Amino acid sequence: MSRRLNGRIFHSSVSAAELQFGQPVHETHPHLLKAGELTPGISALEYAQRRSKLASQLPDNAIAVLASAEIKQVQQTIQHDTLLNLTGFNEPEALAVIAKGHDKDEHIFHLYVRPKDSKAEQWEGARSGLEAAADVFNADETGDINSLTSILSPIVSSASSVYTDIPLKASPTTVFSRFFSSPTSKSEGFAQILKSSKVQPLKPLINEIRAFKSDAEISNMRKAGQDSGRAFTDAMRQEWTREKDLGNYLEYEFKRRGCDGSAYVPVIAGGEHALSIHYVRNDDRLREGDLVLVDAGGEYGNYITDITRTFPPSSTFTKAQADLYNAVLGVQRTCVSLCRASANMTLDKLHEIAERALKVSLADLGFDMSGNAMEILFPHHLSHYIGLDVHDTPGYSRKEVLKPGHCVTVEPGIYVPNTERWPKHFRGMGIRIEDSIAVQADSPYVLTTEAVKEVVDIEALRS
């Protein structure tokens, strides 16, 4: 086995199973990865095809420059970014360059990473290193990230145009951010290159690729949705007295059932805490007669699921709770049914449908829906795109017509302030119902169907 390393041919004679890497590979973690996969469910071939798609959108002799995510926590790298999406490489302090050739999808894949370092690895864990960048992740050219100044500047200087979303002003906490922000002559020269007219934003090109999920990606999201949905249903079987206990139970169940962990910080909002859309303190008691709104989901193979259910932490729904809940559920069912290509829908159109339907249903329940009522009672959008991140493909328009491969949420919610403007028996209630959906040609593929949501089914769990 051989690869080019900084212009030299490097020959490997050591089995991958005898080496240590900074992330699971098939040879060391066959229980997680099948042969040919770089991350769970996603093959090296699929990552190469994504790079080819990007290259096909670039002008001749242009480059795309992608930096890895910062280290978010000690011993936990969260790298749900473009570099991971195009390479499968999931370690900190890495940089990739996709250099377009003259043919449609011809390109050279550069990957610059941290070298092996026994002393550093003793403290921080294994690194994959330069050899693996070539032999495992299939880079055509590799190099030491610590030599970024000498490596990157000539590549950028010779490119016809540069596509990147790397900010020029970054906190100098990693090698590449120090390179972009430190006051050296070479980095200042690079900054001038990036400030020139040949720099273009990369995000619009990436979003067009990343917005449409492959079968393998949807399979990962279905796995996360199935495991998370079952955890939700099991949680609803039990009675809860503290938000924290319920949150801890879900986190444990996500992992026990096969997810890698939680996809995001959950909302476990009892009573009037549910009126705060992103309540994440999760530290109060759950009181008899209240509802608890739970927005949580697991992650599998870097892909997330997003679920919200609202239910009584003990006993059953009151009549008023059931009435308001069913009003939200009816709208949610309608909007989920329209998440198919044949409906010719956009997320904005779905939101408008949800608003109109909620307005009618709430008026039937005695709400005065005049003036800014909907703005107060339903203050967020119905949907967002999902994938590697909870809010995937930032900047991708909600006006895009939904097509097969789009993955979205549908999450109507009603949040009734505890004021005299609203019917007394609904005051202080917050109800949201959310599922993750993969759009298909003629039907929605509900990725989270195991999480029950009918009032009769929720109550039957405790009977």
C-alpha positions in Angstrom: 0.0 0.0 0.0 1.4 3.4 -0.9 0.4 7.1 -1.0 1.9 10.4 -1.8 3.0 12.3 1.3 4.3 15.9 0.8 5.5 14.9 -2.7 7.1 11.6 -1.6 5.7 8.1 -2.1 5.2 6.4 1.3 5.0 2.6 1.6 3.1 1.0 4.4 3.9 -2.5 5.7 2.0 -2.4 9.0 -1.5 -3.8 9.3 -4.1 -1.2 10.2 -5.3 -3.6 13.0 -1.9 -3.1 14.7 -2.1 0.7 14.7 -4.1 3.2 16.7 -6.3 5.8 15.1 -8.0 9.0 16.4 -11.4 7.6 15.4 -12.9 4.1 14.9 -11.9 2.3 11.7 -13.1 -1.1 10.5 -9.9 -2.9 11.4 -10.0 -1.7 15.1 -13.8 -1.4 15.5 -15.5 -4.1 13.3 -18.4 -4.0 15.7 -19.1 -0.4 14.7 -17.9 -0.2 11.1 -18.3 -2.6 8.2 -15.5 -3.1 5.7 -15.3 0.0 3.4 -17.0 2.4 5.9 -15.2 5.4 7.3 -18.1 6.3 9.6 -21.0 4.1 10.7 -23.1 3.4 7.6 -21.2 5.7 5.3 -18.6 4.2 2.9 -15.3 5.7 1.7 -16.9 5.6 -1.8 -19.8 7.8 -0.7 -17.4 10.4 0.7 -15.4 10.4 -2.5 -18.6 10.8 -4.5 -19.5 13.9 -2.4 -16.1 15.4 -3.1 -16.6 14.8 -6.8 -20.0 16.5 -6.7 -18.5 19.5 -5.1 -15.6 19.5 -7.6 -18.1 19.4 -10.5 -19.6 22.7 -9.2 -16.3 24.5 -9.0 -14.7 26.5 -11.8 -11.5 25.1 -13.4 -8.5 25.4 -11.2 -10.6 26.6 -8.2 -10.2 25.2 -4.7 -12.5 24.7 -1.8 -10.8 25.1 1.6 -12.4 23.5 4.7 -11.3 23.6 8.3 -12.4 21.1 11.0 -14.5 22.1 14.0 -12.9 23.4 17.2 -12.7 21.0 20.2 -15.9 21.7 22.1 -15.2 19.7 25.2 -12.3 17.9 26.8 -12.0 14.4 25.1 -15.1 15.1 22.9 -14.8 16.5 19.4 -18.0 17.7 17.8 -17.3 18.0 14.1 -20.6 18.1 12.4 -19.2 20.3 9.7 -18.4 20.4 6.0 -15.0 18.7 6.5 -16.6 15.7 8.1 -19.4 15.6 5.5 -16.9 15.5 2.6 -14.1 13.3 4.1 -15.3 11.2 7.0 -12.4 12.5 9.0 -13.6 13.3 12.5 -10.6 14.6 14.4 -9.7 18.2 15.5 -7.1 20.5 13.8 -7.5 19.3 10.3 -7.8 21.1 7.0 -9.0 19.8 3.6 -8.5 21.3 0.2 -10.5 20.1 -2.9 -8.6 21.3 -5.9 -10.6 21.2 -9.2 -9.0 20.0 -12.4 -10.1 20.6 -15.9 -12.6 17.7 -16.3 -16.1 17.9 -14.8 -15.4 16.2 -11.4 -11.6 15.7 -11.6 -10.0 16.9 -8.4 -7.1 16.5 -6.0 -8.0 15.9 -2.4 -5.5 17.4 0.1 -5.9 16.5 3.8 -3.6 18.1 6.4 -3.8 16.7 9.9 -1.9 16.4 13.2 1.1 14.0 13.0 1.5 11.0 15.3 3.0 12.2 18.6 3.4 9.6 21.4 3.7 12.2 24.2 0.6 14.1 23.1 -1.3 10.9 22.5 -0.6 9.7 26.0 -2.6 12.6 27.3 -5.2 13.2 24.6 -5.7 9.9 23.0 -4.6 8.4 19.6 -4.2 10.4 16.5 -4.7 8.9 13.0 -1.7 10.8 11.6 -0.5 11.5 8.1 -0.2 8.0 6.9 -3.8 7.2 7.7 -4.9 10.5 6.0 -3.7 8.9 2.8 -4.2 5.2 3.4 -7.5 5.2 5.3 -9.2 8.5 4.2 -7.9 8.4 0.6 -6.2 11.8 0.4 -4.1 12.4 -2.7 -1.9 14.8 -0.8 -1.3 14.9 2.9 0.8 17.0 5.3 1.4 18.2 8.8 -1.1 20.8 10.0 1.7 22.5 11.9 3.2 23.4 8.5 0.0 25.0 7.3 1.6 28.4 6.5 4.1 26.9 4.0 1.6 24.4 2.6 -1.5 26.5 2.1 -0.4 29.8 0.8 1.0 28.6 -2.5 -2.0 26.5 -3.1 -4.3 29.4 -2.6 -2.1 31.8 -4.6 -2.2 29.6 -7.7 -6.0 28.9 -7.6 -8.3 30.7 -10.0 -10.8 31.2 -7.1 -11.1 30.1 -3.5 -14.3 28.8 -2.0 -14.3 28.8 1.8 -16.3 29.7 4.8 -13.4 30.0 7.2 -13.6 33.3 9.0 -10.6 35.6 8.8 -11.0 36.7 12.4 -11.0 33.7 14.7 -9.8 33.1 18.2 -6.3 31.8 18.0 -7.0 28.5 19.7 -6.0 26.0 17.0 -3.2 25.8 14.5 -5.3 26.9 11.5 -7.2 29.7 13.4 -3.8 31.0 14.7 -2.6 30.9 11.1 -5.6 32.9 9.9 -5.4 35.5 12.8 -1.7 35.7 13.9 0.2 38.8 12.6 2.9 37.1 10.5 3.9 38.2 7.0 2.7 34.9 5.5 -0.6 34.8 7.3 -1.2 38.5 6.4 -0.5 37.6 2.8 -3.0 34.8 3.0 -5.6 37.1 4.6 -5.1 39.5 1.7 -5.7 36.6 -0.7 -8.9 35.7 1.1 -10.0 39.4 1.0 -9.5 39.5 -2.8 -12.2 39.3 -5.3 -11.5 35.7 -6.1 -12.9 34.5 -2.8 -16.4 33.0 -2.8 -18.6 31.6 -0.1 -18.6 27.8 0.0 -21.8 27.3 1.9 -24.3 27.6 -1.0 -22.4 24.9 -2.9 -22.2 22.6 0.1 -25.9 23.1 1.0 -27.0 21.9 -2.5 -25.1 18.7 -1.9 -25.8 18.2 1.8 -29.5 19.0 1.7 -30.3 15.8 -0.1 -29.6 12.8 2.0 -28.4 9.5 0.6 -30.0 6.2 1.5 -27.2 5.5 3.9 -27.7 8.8 5.7 -31.4 8.2 6.0 -30.7 4.8 7.3 -28.6 6.3 10.1 -31.3 8.8 10.9 -33.9 6.1 11.0 -31.7 4.1 13.4 -31.4 7.2 15.6 -35.1 7.9 15.3 -36.2 4.3 16.1 -34.0 4.0 19.2 -34.9 7.5 20.4 -38.6 6.9 19.8 -38.6 3.7 21.8 -36.8 5.5 24.6 -39.6 8.2 24.6 -42.3 5.6 24.7 -40.7 3.8 27.6 -40.3 7.1 29.4 -44.0 7.8 29.0 -44.8 4.4 30.7 -43.4 5.7 33.9 -44.3 8.5 36.4 -41.8 11.3 36.9 -41.4 13.9 39.7 -38.2 15.7 38.5 -37.2 17.1 35.1 -33.6 16.0 35.7 -34.5 12.4 36.3 -36.5 12.2 33.1 -33.7 13.8 31.1 -31.1 11.4 32.6 -33.4 8.4 31.8 -33.6 9.4 28.1 -29.9 10.0 27.8 -29.2 6.5 29.2 -31.9 4.8 27.0 -30.6 6.5 23.9 -27.2 5.0 24.5 -28.4 1.6 25.8 -30.5 1.2 22.6 -27.6 1.9 20.3 -27.3 5.7 19.8 -23.9 7.3 20.4 -25.5 9.8 22.8 -27.8 12.8 22.8 -28.0 14.8 19.6 -28.4 18.1 21.5 -29.1 19.5 24.9 -32.6 18.4 25.7 -35.6 20.4 26.8 -37.4 18.8 29.8 -39.9 21.5 30.6 -42.6 20.9 33.2 -45.6 23.2 33.5 -45.1 26.8 32.5 -41.4 26.2 31.7 -42.8 24.8 28.4 -43.6 28.4 27.4 -39.9 29.0 27.0 -39.0 27.4 23.6 -35.4 26.5 24.5 -35.7 25.9 28.3 -32.7 23.7 29.1 -32.2 24.2 32.9 -34.1 20.9 33.4 -33.9 21.3 37.2 -37.4 21.8 38.5 -40.0 19.4 40.0 -42.7 17.9 37.9 -46.1 18.6 39.5 -49.3 16.6 39.5 -51.8 18.1 37.0 -49.1 19.7 34.8 -47.8 18.6 31.4 -44.1 18.1 30.6 -42.7 19.0 27.2 -39.7 16.9 26.2 -37.6 17.9 23.2 -34.8 15.4 22.8 -33.2 12.9 20.5 -30.3 10.6 20.0 -27.5 10.6 17.5 -26.1 7.7 15.5 -23.1 7.7 13.2 -23.0 11.6 13.5 -26.7 11.9 12.2 -29.4 13.2 14.6 -33.0 12.8 15.2 -35.3 15.4 16.7 -38.4 14.5 18.7 -40.8 16.4 20.9 -43.6 14.9 22.9 -45.8 16.5 25.5 -47.5 14.3 28.1 -48.6 14.2 31.8 -45.6 13.2 34.0 -48.1 11.2 36.0 -51.8 10.2 35.8 -53.7 11.3 32.6 -54.6 14.3 30.5 -57.2 16.7 31.8 -60.0 17.5 29.4 -58.5 20.9 28.6 -55.1 19.5 28.1 -56.4 16.8 25.8 -58.4 19.3 23.8 -55.4 21.6 23.2 -53.1 18.7 22.6 -55.5 17.2 20.0 -55.7 20.6 18.2 -51.9 20.6 17.8 -51.8 16.9 16.9 -54.4 17.3 14.2 -52.3 20.0 12.5 -49.1 18.0 12.9 -50.7 15.0 11.2 -51.9 17.1 8.3 -48.5 18.7 7.8 -46.6 15.4 8.1 -48.8 13.9 5.3 -47.7 16.7 3.0 -44.0 16.0 3.4 -43.8 14.3 0.0 -42.6 15.5 -3.4 -45.9 15.0 -5.1 -47.5 17.6 -2.8 -45.2 20.3 -4.3 -44.7 21.8 -0.8 -42.0 24.1 0.7 -41.4 24.5 4.4 -42.8 28.0 4.3 -46.0 26.7 2.6 -46.3 24.1 5.3 -45.9 26.7 8.0 -48.7 28.8 6.4 -51.0 25.7 6.4 -50.2 25.0 10.0 -50.9 28.6 11.1 -54.3 28.6 9.3 -55.3 25.3 10.7 -54.2 26.2 14.3 -56.1 29.5 14.1 -59.3 27.7 13.2 -58.8 25.0 15.9 -58.0 27.5 18.6 -61.0 29.6 17.8 -63.1 26.5 18.1 -61.7 26.1 21.6 -62.7 29.6 22.6 -59.5 31.6 21.9 -59.7 35.1 20.6 -57.5 34.9 17.5 -57.6 38.5 16.5 -54.6 40.8 16.2 -51.2 39.2 17.0 -52.7 36.1 18.6 -50.9 33.6 16.3 -47.6 35.4 16.8 -47.8 35.0 20.5 -49.2 31.5 20.6 -47.1 30.0 17.8 -43.9 32.0 17.7 -41.5 29.7 15.9 -41.4 28.1 12.4 -43.0 24.8 11.8 -40.0 23.1 10.3 -36.2 23.0 9.8 -33.8 20.8 7.9 -32.0 18.0 9.8 -29.0 15.8 9.2 -25.5 16.0 10.6 -26.8 18.9 12.7 -30.1 19.6 14.4 -30.5 22.7 12.2 -28.7 21.4 9.2 -27.6 23.3 6.0 -27.8 26.8 7.6 -28.8 29.3 5.0 -30.6 26.7 2.8 -34.0 28.3 2.0 -37.3 27.2 3.4 -38.7 28.2 0.0 -37.1 25.2 -1.7 -39.7 22.7 -3.0 -39.4 19.5 -1.0 -37.9 16.6 -3.0 -36.9 13.1 -2.2 -33.9 13.1 0.1 -34.8 16.2 2.0 -35.0 15.5 5.7 -37.1 17.9 7.9 -38.9 18.3 11.2 -42.6 19.0 11.6 -43.2 20.6 15.0 -46.3 22.8 15.5 -46.6 24.1 19.0 -49.0 26.3 21.1 -47.7 28.2 24.1 -50.5 29.9 26.1 -49.3 32.7 28.4 -50.8 32.8 31.9 -52.6 36.1 31.3 -56.3 37.1 31.1 -56.3 37.4 27.3 -56.6 33.6 27.0 -59.2 31.1 28.2 -58.5 30.3 31.8 -58.4 26.6 31.6 -55.6 26.7 28.9 -53.4 29.3 30.6 -49.8 28.3 31.2 -49.9 25.3 28.9 -47.1 24.7 26.4 -47.7 21.8 23.9 -45.4 20.9 21.0 -45.4 17.7 18.9 -42.5 17.0 16.6 -41.3 14.2 14.3 -38.4 13.8 12.0 -39.4 13.1 8.4 -37.6 12.0 5.2 -39.3 13.2 2.1 -40.2 10.6 -0.5 -41.9 10.8 -3.9 -45.4 10.0 -2.8 -45.4 9.6 1.0 -43.5 10.8 4.0 -41.1 8.5 5.7 -41.5 9.1 9.5 -38.2 8.4 11.1 -39.5 8.7 14.7 -42.7 6.7 14.5 -41.9 4.6 17.6 -42.6 7.6 19.9 -46.3 7.3 20.5 -48.3 10.5 20.3 -52.1 9.8 20.4 -53.7 10.7 23.7 -55.3 7.2 24.0 -51.9 5.5 23.4 -50.0 7.7 25.8 -52.6 7.0 28.6 -52.7 3.3 27.7 -49.0 3.0 28.5 -49.8 3.5 32.2 -52.9 1.4 32.4 
